[in-house]
Amino acid sequence: MRKGLTSFLLSGILIVLFSLLSINVAQAESLENDHDKLFEVQTDSIIMRTAPDEEADIVGELVTGDRLRTFEENNGWVKTFYNGQPVWVFSEELLLLEENQKEMEDMEEKNQEEVPSEQSDGEKSDEKESEAEESEQQKHFVFEKHSPEHAVEDEDYLPEGFYKPNQVQVSEDTIVVTKNQLYGYEILIDAGHGGKDSGAISDGVLEKDITLATAEKIAKRLEQEGATVNLTRENDTFISLENRVHQSNTKNADVFISLHYDYFSDSAANGINTYFYHEHTSKELAEEIHHALVEELDMTDRGYRKESYYVLRNTQKPAVLLELGFMTNPDDLEKVKTEEYQIEVAEAITNGLLAYFDKETD
């Protein structure tokens, strides 16, 4: 009798331990799949530490409503970046926003008649392939009181397209490219945000306004070189991410360029970034445009790198996303909102495209 009772108790303990182990493993797997996701602070404050340990040095503090991206998980802690340095936050005090954002996009998708119906079925989460890029480039902790539209990541994957450049116009007597050097090329310029999505807001300046103003100046400069230019939006209208990608994949565009201005918690952060996703179609485009921006603009060079933004991942054309300055940096903001700066951006992008298409035809 006693031996049977002992065996029964031991079996019960083993079952409980196995259940707890299964739960912990499931939680760990769930967090591993949440790498590079957007979270929001739910408590009054959260401490950022230098390591996933309560005894590690304190770097700073987050408060309710602050948002951050995570790139790694370790025993209930998640890693993000602050001032270019890795910091750790305890994940139980964070809320994953990905599902909430996806539901909002589902509703917006139904109101966009231009979007094919197959893009609204069975949205699935992509795992972002950015582990290699994390070690190569400096990342910053993202502070998103006004969450930028291009931060949306969870959508169906669209197949990559194949790119064949048009023939550039040449003179009658030589193969050297002459004036109207972009004749025969079609460029799609995407002014980020719009309508109800203001993007970042700083000192009364709305990101959606300066992206559109910049897009208009780029279009004018490219047309002077003979290019055919289309804009994803021509006024203060909300355009979904799906619609932007749909325009890129259905219009006869040779290049897709998305314009944005950055917003971070650290006001010292400044400069320009260039992003691409498909290396075999877009990396060279990113290199040429970023090089031209650095040459033309008096701005800090933050480099170019691969990122899994939705408009880059799902467009079938060579595509880049440009962050043309930090609205949270006082010096950058004074520059980016001026017509002079936007004209310089237009000149730089034109030069970058000239260099890119010249290489493609060699």
C-alpha atoms as one frame of an Amber mdcrd trajectory, in Angstrom:
protein
   0.000   0.000   0.000   2.732   2.451   0.991   4.883   1.460  -2.001   1.945
   2.040  -4.359   1.224   5.461  -2.839   4.894   6.453  -3.218   4.886   5.403
  -6.875   1.703   7.367  -7.470   3.161  10.541  -5.896   6.406  10.232  -7.889
   4.434   9.849 -11.116   2.401  12.949 -10.304   5.515  15.014  -9.632   7.075
  13.903 -12.919   3.922  14.845 -14.832   3.872  18.331 -13.258   7.573  18.887
 -14.002   7.127  17.770 -17.607   4.150  20.133 -18.032   6.097  23.095 -16.688
   9.040  22.258 -18.941   6.733  22.096 -21.969   5.214  25.464 -21.117   8.638
  27.070 -20.724   9.846  25.592 -24.016   6.700  26.845 -25.784   7.184  30.315
 -24.346  10.829  30.352 -25.399   9.942  29.215 -28.927   7.269  31.908 -29.103
   9.743  34.603 -28.130  12.332  33.304 -30.575   9.800  33.734 -33.345   9.174
  37.319 -32.241  12.653  38.565 -33.130  12.587  42.007 -34.751   9.001  42.663
 -33.664   7.402  45.842 -32.430   6.473  45.920 -28.700   4.899  48.526 -26.409
   5.616  49.130 -22.718   2.568  48.314 -20.575   3.813  49.205 -17.073   4.694
  52.577 -15.552   8.378  52.003 -16.269  10.838  49.345 -17.448  14.575  49.322
 -16.830  17.009  48.772 -19.725  20.104  46.811 -18.685  23.411  45.912 -20.302
  22.728  42.164 -20.002  19.751  39.822 -19.466  20.241  39.860 -15.696  18.626
  41.823 -12.876  22.106  42.556 -11.490  23.381  44.044 -14.777  24.113  47.765
 -15.069  21.159  50.068 -15.784  21.278  51.934 -19.119  18.005  53.830 -18.993
  14.270  53.613 -18.414  11.206  53.202 -20.646   7.722  54.402 -19.697   4.164
  53.451 -20.593   3.469  53.805 -24.302   7.094  53.666 -25.431   7.661  51.283
 -28.318  10.728  49.262 -29.221  11.938  46.571 -31.578  13.581  43.376 -30.344
  16.198  41.223 -32.048  17.005  38.393 -29.613  15.581  36.513 -26.595  17.310
  35.062 -23.553  15.484  33.548 -20.570  12.544  35.945 -20.699  14.637  38.990
 -21.646  14.607  40.591 -25.106  17.385  42.600 -26.744  16.931  45.961 -28.461
  19.353  48.788 -29.263  19.808  52.191 -27.637  22.386  54.720 -28.888  23.765
  51.955 -31.090  24.450  49.691 -28.066  22.578  46.467 -27.174  20.293  46.685
 -24.134  18.000  44.124 -22.494  14.404  44.472 -21.264  12.247  41.928 -19.411
   9.630  40.727 -21.897   6.748  40.073 -19.466   6.196  43.830 -19.208   5.862
  44.287 -22.987   2.893  43.899 -25.351   3.469  42.584 -28.871   1.713  44.974
 -31.289   2.044  42.918 -34.439  -1.427  41.290 -34.297  -3.187  44.593 -33.530
  -1.498  46.290 -36.482  -2.350  43.390 -38.789  -6.041  43.552 -37.929  -6.042
  47.260 -38.737  -4.449  46.557 -42.108  -7.055  43.874 -42.871  -9.783  46.505
 -42.505  -7.865  49.035 -44.602  -7.273  46.414 -47.281 -11.021  45.908 -47.819
 -11.413  49.633 -48.549  -8.744  49.617 -51.271 -10.408  48.487 -54.514  -7.124
  48.564 -56.384  -5.628  45.754 -54.284  -6.022  42.205 -55.737  -8.216  39.950
 -53.600  -5.519  37.294 -53.269  -3.494  39.646 -51.068  -6.203  39.694 -48.369
  -6.323  35.933 -47.790  -4.466  34.132 -45.045  -1.899  36.639 -43.919   1.103
  34.919 -42.443   4.067  36.152 -40.431   7.472  36.196 -42.128  10.548  35.502
 -40.065  12.916  38.381 -40.743  16.309  37.250 -42.020  18.481  39.943 -40.449
  20.884  38.157 -38.055  23.901  38.737 -40.332  23.028  42.374 -40.978  22.670
  43.095 -37.222  26.401  42.552 -36.679  27.375  44.645 -39.719  25.372  47.799
 -39.103  24.580  49.995 -36.097  20.961  49.732 -34.978  19.073  52.119 -32.701
  16.331  51.644 -30.167  13.123  52.675 -31.918  10.860  55.143 -30.119   7.559
  55.256 -31.986   4.884  57.424 -30.423   3.624  57.810 -34.006   4.265  54.368
 -35.450   5.580  54.693 -39.024   3.667  52.826 -41.695   6.802  51.261 -43.118
   7.336  49.424 -39.804   4.548  46.962 -40.729   6.123  43.575 -41.404   3.465
  40.820 -41.390   2.029  40.272 -44.868   1.921  37.529 -47.479   5.135  37.053
 -49.390   4.977  37.959 -53.066   7.345  36.286 -55.572  10.425  38.171 -56.619
  10.402  39.586 -60.120  13.073  39.670 -62.744  14.528  42.949 -63.938  15.729
  43.820 -67.430  16.744  47.480 -67.892  15.518  49.522 -70.827  17.963  50.796
 -73.411  19.190  54.309 -72.651  19.021  57.001 -75.319  22.360  57.597 -77.086
  23.568  60.115 -79.643  23.801  59.268 -83.349  27.595  59.396 -83.484  28.718
  57.749 -80.251  27.656  55.262 -77.567  28.239  57.830 -74.823  25.007  58.689
 -72.990  23.822  62.208 -73.947  21.248  64.617 -72.499  17.843  63.221 -71.486
  19.881  60.381 -70.051  16.871  58.798 -68.338  14.709  58.759 -71.473  12.865
  55.444 -71.684  12.973  54.719 -67.956   9.965  54.802 -65.643  10.414  55.604
 -61.951   7.814  55.151 -59.192   8.301  57.517 -56.235   6.538  56.565 -52.994
   5.908  59.454 -50.588   5.642  57.700 -47.218   2.493  57.994 -45.069  -0.413
  60.317 -45.971  -4.003  61.046 -44.952  -4.818  59.638 -41.506  -1.250  58.321
 -41.208   0.846  61.393 -40.432   4.041  59.429 -39.817   6.465  61.063 -37.409
   5.561  64.432 -35.883   8.185  66.825 -34.516   7.813  70.510 -33.611   4.597
  70.732 -35.619   6.170  69.233 -38.757   4.445  66.140 -40.197   6.479  63.479
 -41.950   3.709  62.913 -44.518   3.992  66.561 -45.668   7.740  66.626 -46.264
   7.805  63.207 -47.948   5.239  64.449 -50.478   7.079  67.757 -51.010  10.320
  65.827 -51.546   8.642  63.391 -53.953   7.349  66.245 -56.094  10.815  67.783
 -56.421  12.365  64.421 -57.284   9.733  63.846 -59.969  10.407  67.245 -61.529
  14.178  66.686 -61.624  13.867  63.168 -63.101  11.486  64.414 -65.786  14.104
  66.990 -66.780  16.372  64.033 -67.550  13.688  62.429 -69.716  12.314  59.864
 -67.250   8.638  59.002 -66.902   7.729  59.459 -63.241   4.691  58.298 -61.265
   3.850  58.977 -57.601   2.079  56.475 -55.351   0.176  59.477 -53.974  -0.093
  63.027 -55.320  -1.864  64.604 -52.364  -2.615  64.069 -48.669  -4.285  60.691
 -49.175  -3.906  57.500 -47.167  -2.432  54.707 -49.295  -2.052  51.246 -47.759
   1.188  49.299 -47.970  -0.549  46.732 -50.162  -1.671  49.431 -52.593   1.848
  50.861 -52.813   3.274  47.424 -53.625   0.417  46.781 -56.068   1.266  49.986
 -57.934   4.919  48.986 -58.100   4.174  45.498 -59.398   1.544  46.512 -61.959
   2.966  49.752 -63.345   5.746  49.504 -65.906   8.288  50.921 -63.452  11.996
  50.177 -63.627  12.692  51.363 -60.064  10.667  51.887 -56.865  11.881  54.523
 -54.358  10.121  54.990 -50.989  10.755  58.228 -49.054  10.732  58.592 -45.255
  12.203  60.693 -42.430  13.384  59.012 -39.218  12.108  59.385 -35.624  14.057
  58.127 -32.585  14.105  58.630 -28.832  17.677  59.901 -28.784  17.683  63.409
 -30.250  21.416  63.091 -30.913  20.749  60.498 -33.637  21.130  62.088 -37.055
  21.910  61.374 -40.692  20.627  59.320 -43.615  19.989  55.587 -44.095  19.288
  53.591 -47.249  17.553  50.194 -47.141  17.049  47.380 -49.632  15.869  43.764
 -49.381  16.418  41.660 -52.531  20.171  41.602 -52.993  20.256  40.453 -56.620
  17.847  43.169 -57.820  18.201  46.043 -55.350  21.564  46.074 -53.577  23.394
  47.843 -56.404  20.594  50.405 -56.666  20.926  51.095 -52.914  24.703  51.483
 -53.225  24.513  54.016 -56.061  21.706  56.124 -54.587  23.228  56.155 -51.092
  26.644  57.133 -52.459  25.051  60.021 -54.379  23.113  61.180 -51.291  26.298
  61.227 -49.193  28.129  63.162 -51.905  25.372  65.757 -52.342  24.023  66.246
 -48.793  25.814  67.633 -45.762  24.469  64.849 -43.552  25.889  62.050 -41.406
  26.381  58.843 -43.390  24.626  56.012 -41.536  25.200  53.531 -44.364  22.966
  51.238 -46.393  21.810  47.761 -45.419  19.273  45.008 -45.966  15.966  45.299
 -44.073  12.705  43.388 -44.373  10.301  46.307 -44.758   7.059  45.270 -46.430
   7.326  47.565 -49.466  10.870  46.307 -50.120  10.223  42.638 -49.486   7.137
  42.394 -51.685   7.883  44.607 -54.660   9.040  42.802 -57.799  11.128  45.748
 -59.039  14.502  47.051 -57.844  13.485  48.985 -54.723  15.007  51.134 -51.972
  13.608  52.864 -48.893  15.341  56.114 -47.933  15.390  57.668 -44.447  16.492
  61.200 -45.313  17.150  62.643 -41.862  15.926  62.556 -38.267  12.930  64.697
 -37.396  13.873  64.310 -33.718  17.289  65.880 -34.281  16.999  69.712 -34.185
  19.702  70.282 -36.815  18.344  67.622 -39.179  14.785  68.916 -38.814  15.815
  72.462 -39.736  17.381  71.102 -42.919  14.879  68.504 -44.097  11.857  70.804
 -43.974  13.461  73.327 -46.353  12.940  73.477 -50.104  16.703  73.766 -50.618
  17.386  70.440 -48.919  14.627  68.664 -50.812  16.033  69.966 -54.120  19.463
  68.612 -53.112  17.850  65.238 -52.394  16.262  65.294 -55.859  19.622  66.049
 -57.479  21.341  63.279 -55.530  18.724  60.649 -56.403  18.914  61.660 -60.067
  22.701  61.254 -60.016  22.374  57.901 -58.275  19.932  56.630 -60.889  22.164
  57.816 -63.726  25.088  55.870 -62.263  22.889  52.811 -61.649  21.407  52.619
 -65.151  24.799  53.329 -66.689  26.198  50.218 -64.921  23.191  48.120 -65.908
  23.796  48.815 -69.606  27.541  48.035 -69.523
